[in-house]
Amino acid sequence: MKLVILGANGMLGTDLVRTCKFEGIEAISLDLPEFDITDSKQLESRVPEGDWVINCAAYTRVDDAEREIDQAFAVNAEAVEHLASVCNFRGIPLLQISTDYVFDGLSGKPYCEDDPVNPVSIYGKSKLKGEEAVRALSGRYLIVRTQSLFGVNGNNFVKSIGRKLREGDGRLRVVEDQVSAPTYTGHLSGAIVKLVRSGRNGTVHVTASGSCSWHEFACAIAERIRPGAEVLPVTSEEFNRPAARPPYSVLDNSRYLSWTGEAMPSWSDSLDEYLKEPGAL
Ligand SMILES: NC(=O)c1ccc[n+]([C@@H]2O[C@H](COP(=O)([O-])OP(=O)(O)OC[C@H]3O[C@@H](n4cnc5c(N)ncnc54)[C@H](OP(=O)(O)O)[C@@H]3O)[C@@H](O)[C@H]2O)c1
């Protein structure tokens, strides 16, 4: 099998390339600055042949997107629309990575794939447009919605809490009113490979099992790297970030389980596994 990976140098892309190597899958890596998915000429002429195109490229700065609206839509929506047309024209299936931020997080129960969407941020709106384009224009496709990623090649929550724990006075304030399932990109990459091998088509949720607030996740990190640190719960309102976040955006993974026969590891086991990686903190 040969996978063409866009956004291959990002947090997820790096682990996906690594997983391909481990699984004996040929991976063609494309990313900025040589390859820009918003450049239609490059999309038309430089996407190589492959069994699947996996799009991990995205505008991911959720707060900045509130003022860089055009840039967020250019990468997450317009480029994806063009990519879907190119892949369809060339008969290459497209796997698009999407996000829990397409939901408003007000339902209070884990979201299934067909639940109504209602993004509350520019980032979420731009990613939803990308999803809609893939559904409308692709022949064969997978849309993989995931959330709260952490991986070695990114500035993730675990690293940022780890840095504060190591450098600060052992007291942290972390939001307690946003609940998700923090997902390790190493495990998500394994799931992506299973999905492209599954022969399935459509939208699927893939996250770690279980759920926790950012505060609970920070406590779990502290227990592992600085026991005794004081992690204080605060509200999102106190943090006052530019973009709104869904308060409860846990995704129901049942479809992934039924398609692949495998459950994803829990967020807590994933954290343990991640922390064994060189460069995890
Ligand atoms: N991180 C999360 O918590 C999270 C949660 C849910 C879903 N997702 C989704 O998961 C996917 C992977 O996210 P990630 O966290 O791995 O993001 P990331 O680390 O920001 O990686 C994205 C990659 O895409 C590249 N890129 C940006 N604009 C591009 C363009 N115009 N052309 C080509 N490449 C471009 C980036 O390059 P530069 O770094 O040079 O900009 C980067 O290498 C995205 O679809 C994201 O929306 C992420």
The ligand as a Gaussian input file, in Angstrom:
#p B3LYP/6-31G(d) Opt

LIG

0 1
 N       -4.332000      19.194000      17.513000
 C       -5.537000      18.821000      17.933000
 O       -5.826000      18.800000      19.139000
 C       -6.580000      18.394000      16.933000
 C       -7.847000      18.033000      17.414000
 C       -8.820000      17.604000      16.500000
 C       -8.519000      17.543000      15.152000
 N       -7.304000      17.927000      14.708000
 C       -7.031000      17.840000      13.271000
 O       -5.990000      16.894000      13.093000
 C       -5.217000      17.239000      11.936000
 C       -3.751000      17.274000      12.305000
 O       -3.581000      18.239000      13.328000
 P       -2.182000      18.489000      14.023000
 O       -2.458000      18.781000      15.448000
 O       -1.200000      17.442000      13.620000
 O       -1.809000      19.886000      13.330000
 P       -0.386000      20.553000      13.088000
 O        0.638000      20.005000      14.010000
 O       -0.655000      22.027000      13.076000
 O       -0.019000      20.047000      11.633000
 C       -0.625000      20.560000      10.492000
 C        0.405000      20.525000       9.393000
 O       -0.211000      21.093000       8.233000
 C        0.717000      22.026000       7.680000
 N        0.022000      23.024000       6.903000
 C       -0.623000      24.145000       7.328000
 N       -1.074000      24.847000       6.263000
 C       -0.697000      24.148000       5.162000
 C       -0.829000      24.380000       3.780000
 N       -1.440000      25.473000       3.301000
 N       -0.326000      23.476000       2.929000
 C        0.314000      22.373000       3.362000
 N        0.494000      22.089000       4.679000
 C       -0.007000      22.992000       5.552000
 C        1.402000      22.633000       8.899000
 O        2.567000      23.314000       8.529000
 P        3.053000      24.567000       9.420000
 O        3.308000      24.011000      10.800000
 O        4.269000      25.036000       8.710000
 O        1.914000      25.549000       9.420000
 C        1.654000      21.380000       9.725000
 O        2.813000      20.711000       9.309000
 C       -5.803000      18.563000      11.437000
 O       -6.740000      18.292000      10.446000
 C       -6.513000      19.125000      12.644000
 O       -7.568000      19.986000      12.273000
 C       -6.313000      18.346000      15.568000

